[in-house]
């Protein structure tokens, strides 16, 4: 990916206000599973790297004395601050900062998390920096998840599934066949091989936590928000064609479910716990 794409600040431009509504929330059991695995008891500090609007930071914050979320997108940080205030979560701190700037004088942490964010950073450099920031007994948790849409299956559900294939076709009609990402593109997608990166940085493991998916019901506004929450279909990419795209998207959703309601089973969430 490094030879074809370079990060720029427009990656999620315009997406922050859609992210919370468009993404399926992490399961409630995730916080309990991490607490049991790591003995979390309300002490110590959490660092959530690439926190977005606090999708993982906020549910984990009660397990720590302080939770720090950082993100390279200023709008995401501001949205996280707003959502934390609305939820009455007062032990959080939000930083507009690139992961590549770590350790940034932030001190030590009991847990560092990456949730759908590691693939956007200079992984070897960031993993090495994070290892130096962990307190004795600390760990790094890499959350594997797909939260913008559910799984495809023949399961009988209360409402029609969102027409994800047709939505993808509509995005391609407006933005072209190559996946867009900020000012550039990702013809080969984002990189994999996280385990090799963590091990090369001096981590051992991982110990994997698996959490099952669940059936969720969403409305048309949720599905529209999910589309705009993606870097590959962030609002800024459509330029002057944004209104026309959203009109077409809503027509597509109305045909798929006249009631405006959709159901799908969320993907399972896997967490790899790495220790130095």
Protein Blocks (a to p, Z undefined) as FASTA:
>chain_A
ZZmoccdfklmgoklmmmmmmpccddfklmmmmmmmnopghiajdddehklnolmmmmmm
mmpmbdcdddfbfklmmmmmmmmmmnopakbccddddfklpgnlnopafbdcdehklmmp
cfklmmmmmmmmpcghiacddddddfkbccddfbdcfbdcddfklmmmmmmmmnojbdce
hjbccfkopaehklmmmmmnopacddddddddddddddfklmmmmmmmpmklgfklnmmm
lmmmmmmmmmmmmmmmmnopacddddddddddddZZ
